[in-house]
Amino acid sequence: MRKLKLSKTELQVTPLCLGTVNYDSTLSKVDAKHQMSQYLELGGNFIDTAHVYGDWNPGLLCRSEHTIGEWFAETGNRQKVVLATKGAHPDWLNMSVPRVKAEDIAKDLDESLHYLQTDYIDLYFLHRDDPSVPVSEIVDCLEDAMKVGKIRYYGCSNWSLERLREANTYAAQTGKQGFICNQLMWSLADINFDNLADKTFVLMDGKTHRYHAENNLNAMAYMSIAKGYFTRKAAGEQLPASVTDVYDSESNFHIFEELIHLAKETDYSINDLSLLYIIANQAFPAVPIASFDNDNQLKQAMDCCNKPVPVELCKLLGSYKKFVYRTN
């Protein structure tokens, strides 16, 4: 399978990143380990997790990281994987209290290394921000972790564009690496931000897209297939309000009609085109993250990555997006 080189790094990753948010939660630990092995067999090498994944379940914390660590120990596959994880998320039971001070970052990183049973993280993200903490403290903490070999590169997730720009300006002025990747909510579908249950999500918008292009800043897109909105709609599925409230809009109805037409006229499925919209981005390196319930879903997505990328078709689909989410 072809690889994408992330800019300003030595990392060569497959075009689709395997999401692990449901590991040892809605997807059993046995099935999760099987899925990671299948992903590698199908040519994948990029796995994304987070320290907080699974904390919404009673009992064991950090379930996803524990599962991945056990799989590494059982299979010896650590060197075959470009591993990303995220830390500095608020405590799940106290979401209003930020945890992005240097001591929070260091604590989460050390715990992640332990649970993942690895000596280093290839790409370490801060899962949330705290604007009251100076960017200098945050960047310097991550640089210290990089210098001692705990992480190779670092990025941010759900940071405002203003804070991202501020952090990377500080890094450039002080000779530091800075954030090399931004992980944010991004898909072919437009999003009704006001209807999102979690208002701390940060979305790709026109201004952010331009900043990425101007700085050749890597992006990773979570919820990259919009909870299967277009595919499920085409199948005639009765979508729950948690999906329709977020994705029903005039622009998405237009995109849906185009997808139906293109799926009939080309060799690409609706799901293919949804993923390839991110992969086809030529302004800067971009990788969709996707999670799967079964082998068939995983195989279909990985098969998509082996198809020629229809850049012009994806540009056409992207031209229907409004890219306007927030009113403030």
C-alpha positions as CSV (number, residue, x, y, z in Angstrom):
1,M,0.0,0.0,0.0
2,R,1.2,3.5,-0.8
3,K,2.6,5.6,2.0
4,L,2.2,9.3,2.8
5,K,5.2,11.2,4.3
6,L,4.1,13.6,7.0
7,S,5.8,16.9,6.5
8,K,8.7,18.0,8.7
9,T,9.0,14.3,10.0
10,E,10.5,11.0,9.0
11,L,7.2,9.3,9.4
12,Q,5.8,7.3,6.4
13,V,2.2,6.4,7.1
14,T,-0.6,4.6,5.3
15,P,-3.4,6.9,4.0
16,L,-5.9,5.6,6.5
17,C,-5.3,5.7,10.3
18,L,-6.9,3.0,12.4
19,G,-9.0,4.6,15.2
20,T,-9.3,2.7,18.5
21,V,-11.8,4.7,20.5
22,N,-14.0,1.7,21.1
23,Y,-11.3,-0.8,22.1
24,D,-12.3,-2.9,25.1
25,S,-15.6,-0.9,25.1
26,T,-18.1,-1.6,22.3
27,L,-15.5,-3.7,20.6
28,S,-14.2,-6.5,22.8
29,K,-10.5,-6.8,23.6
30,V,-10.2,-10.0,21.6
31,D,-11.9,-8.4,18.6
32,A,-9.8,-5.3,18.9
33,K,-6.5,-7.3,18.9
34,H,-7.7,-9.2,15.9
35,Q,-8.6,-6.0,14.1
36,M,-5.2,-4.5,14.6
37,S,-3.6,-7.6,13.2
38,Q,-5.9,-7.6,10.2
39,Y,-5.1,-3.9,9.6
40,L,-1.4,-4.7,9.4
41,E,-2.1,-7.6,7.1
42,L,-4.0,-5.3,4.8
43,G,-1.0,-3.0,4.6
44,G,-1.8,-0.5,7.4
45,N,0.8,0.9,9.8
46,F,-0.8,4.0,11.5
47,I,-2.7,3.5,14.8
48,D,-4.3,6.3,16.8
49,T,-5.5,6.1,20.4
50,A,-5.9,8.4,23.5
51,H,-5.2,8.1,27.2
52,V,-8.9,8.8,27.9
53,Y,-10.4,6.3,25.5
54,G,-12.6,3.9,27.5
55,D,-12.8,6.0,30.6
56,W,-16.6,6.3,30.1
57,N,-16.9,2.7,31.2
58,P,-16.8,1.7,34.9
59,G,-13.7,0.0,36.2
60,L,-10.4,0.0,34.3
61,L,-9.2,3.3,32.9
62,C,-7.3,3.8,29.7
63,R,-8.8,0.7,28.2
64,S,-7.7,1.3,24.6
65,E,-4.1,1.9,25.5
66,H,-4.1,-1.2,27.7
67,T,-5.4,-3.3,24.8
68,I,-2.9,-2.0,22.3
69,G,-0.1,-2.5,24.8
70,E,-1.1,-6.1,25.3
71,W,-1.3,-6.6,21.6
72,F,2.3,-5.2,21.2
73,A,3.5,-7.6,23.9
74,E,1.8,-10.6,22.4
75,T,2.7,-10.0,18.8
76,G,5.9,-8.0,18.8
77,N,4.4,-5.6,16.3
78,R,5.5,-2.3,17.9
79,Q,8.1,-1.6,15.3
80,K,5.6,-2.1,12.4
81,V,3.4,0.7,13.7
82,V,3.5,4.4,13.7
83,L,1.8,5.0,17.0
84,A,-0.2,8.1,18.0
85,T,-1.8,8.8,21.3
86,K,-3.2,11.8,23.1
87,G,-3.0,13.1,26.6
88,A,-3.9,16.1,28.8
89,H,-7.6,15.5,28.5
90,P,-9.8,16.6,31.5
91,D,-10.8,13.8,33.9
92,W,-13.9,12.2,32.4
93,L,-15.9,12.8,35.6
94,N,-14.8,16.4,35.8
95,M,-14.7,17.7,32.2
96,S,-14.9,21.4,33.3
97,V,-11.4,21.3,34.8
98,P,-8.5,21.5,32.3
99,R,-5.4,19.4,32.7
100,V,-2.8,21.0,30.4
101,K,-0.1,22.1,32.8
102,A,3.4,20.6,32.4
103,E,2.8,18.1,35.3
104,D,-0.4,16.9,33.7
105,I,1.2,16.3,30.4
106,A,4.2,14.5,32.0
107,K,1.9,12.3,34.1
108,D,-0.3,11.3,31.2
109,L,2.7,10.6,28.9
110,D,4.4,8.4,31.4
111,E,1.2,6.4,32.0
112,S,0.6,6.1,28.3
113,L,4.1,4.7,27.8
114,H,3.5,2.2,30.6
115,Y,0.1,1.0,29.4
116,L,1.1,0.9,25.7
117,Q,4.2,-1.2,26.7
118,T,6.5,1.0,24.6
119,D,9.5,3.2,25.2
120,Y,8.4,6.0,22.8
121,I,5.4,7.5,21.1
122,D,5.8,8.4,17.4
123,L,3.3,11.2,17.5
124,Y,2.0,12.6,20.8
125,F,-1.0,14.9,20.9
126,L,-2.4,17.2,23.5
127,H,-6.1,16.2,23.5
128,R,-7.4,19.6,24.7
129,D,-6.0,23.0,25.5
130,D,-6.1,25.4,28.5
131,P,-5.7,29.0,27.3
132,S,-4.7,30.1,30.8
133,V,-1.4,28.1,30.5
134,P,1.3,29.9,28.5
135,V,2.2,28.2,25.2
136,S,5.8,28.4,26.3
137,E,5.2,26.1,29.3
138,I,3.4,23.6,27.1
139,V,5.9,23.6,24.2
140,D,8.9,23.4,26.5
141,C,7.4,20.4,28.3
142,L,6.9,18.6,25.0
143,E,10.4,19.5,23.9
144,D,11.8,18.0,27.1
145,A,9.9,14.8,26.4
146,M,11.2,14.7,22.9
147,K,14.8,15.3,24.0
148,V,14.8,12.3,26.3
149,G,13.2,10.1,23.6
150,K,9.8,9.6,25.1
151,I,8.2,11.1,21.9
152,R,9.4,11.6,18.4
153,Y,7.0,14.4,17.3
154,Y,4.1,16.2,18.9
155,G,0.8,17.8,17.8
156,C,-2.4,19.2,19.1
157,S,-6.0,18.2,19.0
158,N,-9.0,20.5,19.6
159,W,-6.9,23.6,19.9
160,S,-8.2,26.9,18.5
161,L,-6.4,28.2,15.4
162,E,-5.2,31.2,17.5
163,R,-3.5,29.1,20.1
164,L,-2.1,26.8,17.5
165,R,-0.6,29.7,15.7
166,E,0.7,31.2,19.0
167,A,2.4,28.0,20.0
168,N,4.1,27.4,16.6
169,T,5.2,31.1,16.5
170,Y,6.8,30.7,19.9
171,A,8.5,27.4,18.8
172,A,9.8,29.0,15.6
173,Q,11.2,32.0,17.5
174,T,13.0,29.8,20.1
175,G,14.3,27.1,17.7
176,K,12.0,24.4,18.8
177,Q,10.0,21.9,16.7
178,G,6.5,23.0,17.5
179,F,3.3,21.2,16.6
180,I,3.7,19.2,13.4
181,C,0.2,17.9,13.2
182,N,-3.3,19.0,14.1
183,Q,-6.0,16.5,14.8
184,L,-9.5,17.9,14.4
185,M,-13.0,17.1,13.4
186,W,-13.2,17.1,9.6
187,S,-15.2,15.2,7.0
188,L,-16.8,15.7,3.6
189,A,-20.0,16.5,5.5
190,D,-20.7,20.0,6.9
191,I,-21.4,20.1,10.6
192,N,-24.1,21.8,12.7
193,F,-21.8,22.8,15.5
194,D,-24.5,24.1,17.8
195,N,-26.0,20.5,17.9
196,L,-22.8,18.8,18.8
197,A,-22.9,17.2,22.3
198,D,-19.3,18.1,22.9
199,K,-18.7,21.8,22.3
200,T,-14.9,21.3,23.0
201,F,-14.5,19.7,19.5
202,V,-12.6,21.9,17.1
203,L,-13.6,21.7,13.5
204,M,-11.7,22.2,10.2
205,D,-13.0,25.5,8.7
206,G,-11.8,27.7,5.8
207,K,-9.5,29.8,7.9
208,T,-7.8,26.7,9.5
209,H,-7.5,25.0,6.1
210,R,-5.7,28.1,4.7
211,Y,-3.3,28.1,7.7
212,H,-2.5,24.4,7.2
213,A,-1.8,25.1,3.5
214,E,0.4,28.1,4.1
215,N,2.5,26.2,6.7
216,N,2.3,22.7,5.1
217,L,0.9,21.5,8.5
218,N,-0.2,17.9,8.7
219,A,-3.8,17.1,9.6
220,M,-5.5,14.1,11.0
221,A,-9.3,14.0,10.6
222,Y,-11.4,12.4,13.3
223,M,-15.1,11.5,12.5
224,S,-13.8,11.4,9.0
225,I,-16.9,9.6,7.6
226,A,-19.4,11.6,9.6
227,K,-20.6,8.6,11.6
228,G,-21.4,7.0,8.2
229,Y,-24.0,9.7,7.5
230,F,-24.0,9.5,3.7
231,T,-23.6,5.7,3.5
232,R,-26.4,5.0,6.0
233,K,-28.6,7.6,4.4
234,A,-28.1,5.9,1.0
235,A,-29.0,2.5,2.6
236,G,-32.3,3.9,3.7
237,E,-31.4,3.5,7.4
238,Q,-33.4,5.5,10.0
239,L,-30.7,7.7,11.4
240,P,-30.8,8.7,15.1
241,A,-31.3,12.3,16.1
242,S,-27.7,12.4,17.4
243,V,-26.6,12.0,13.7
244,T,-29.3,14.0,11.8
245,D,-29.1,16.9,14.3
246,V,-25.4,17.3,13.5
247,Y,-25.4,16.5,9.8
248,D,-28.7,17.3,8.2
249,S,-28.3,20.5,6.2
250,E,-28.8,21.9,2.7
251,S,-25.2,21.6,1.8
252,N,-25.1,18.0,2.9
253,F,-28.3,17.1,1.0
254,H,-26.5,18.5,-2.1
255,I,-23.4,16.5,-1.4
256,F,-25.5,13.4,-0.9
257,E,-27.2,13.7,-4.3
258,E,-23.8,14.1,-5.9
259,L,-22.4,11.1,-4.1
260,I,-25.4,9.0,-5.2
261,H,-24.7,10.0,-8.8
262,L,-21.0,9.4,-8.7
263,A,-21.4,6.0,-7.0
264,K,-23.5,5.0,-10.0
265,E,-21.2,6.4,-12.6
266,T,-17.8,5.4,-11.2
267,D,-16.1,2.5,-9.4
268,Y,-16.1,4.4,-6.1
269,S,-18.6,3.8,-3.4
270,I,-20.1,6.6,-1.2
271,N,-17.8,5.5,1.6
272,D,-14.8,5.5,-0.7
273,L,-15.5,9.0,-1.8
274,S,-16.0,10.2,1.8
275,L,-12.6,8.9,2.8
276,L,-10.8,9.9,-0.4
277,Y,-12.1,13.5,0.0
278,I,-9.6,13.8,2.9
279,I,-6.8,11.7,1.3
280,A,-7.1,13.6,-2.0
281,N,-6.2,16.9,-0.3
282,Q,-3.2,18.3,-2.0
283,A,-2.7,21.5,0.0
284,F,-1.0,19.7,2.9
285,P,-0.7,16.0,4.1
286,A,-4.0,14.8,5.5
287,V,-5.0,11.4,6.9
288,P,-8.5,10.3,7.9
289,I,-9.0,8.3,11.1
290,A,-11.7,5.7,11.0
291,S,-13.0,3.1,13.4
292,F,-14.6,-0.2,12.4
293,D,-17.1,-2.6,13.9
294,N,-16.1,-5.7,11.8
295,D,-13.6,-7.1,9.3
296,N,-15.7,-6.3,6.3
297,Q,-15.9,-2.6,7.1
298,L,-12.1,-2.6,7.6
299,K,-11.4,-4.4,4.4
300,Q,-13.6,-2.1,2.3
301,A,-11.9,1.0,3.7
302,M,-8.4,-0.5,3.1
303,D,-9.4,-1.5,-0.4
304,C,-10.4,2.1,-1.0
305,C,-6.8,3.2,-0.2
306,N,-5.5,1.0,-3.0
307,K,-7.7,2.7,-5.6
308,P,-6.5,5.7,-7.7
309,V,-7.3,8.9,-5.9
310,P,-9.9,10.9,-7.9
311,V,-8.6,14.3,-7.1
312,E,-10.9,16.3,-9.4
313,L,-14.0,14.4,-8.2
314,C,-13.0,15.1,-4.6
315,K,-12.4,18.8,-5.4
316,L,-15.9,19.0,-6.9
317,L,-17.5,17.4,-3.8
318,G,-15.5,19.7,-1.5
319,S,-16.7,22.7,-3.5
320,Y,-20.2,22.1,-2.1
321,K,-19.1,22.4,1.5
322,K,-20.0,25.6,3.3
323,F,-17.2,25.3,5.9
324,V,-19.0,27.6,8.2
325,Y,-19.7,26.2,11.7
326,R,-19.3,28.7,14.5
327,T,-21.1,32.1,14.8
328,N,-18.5,33.5,17.3
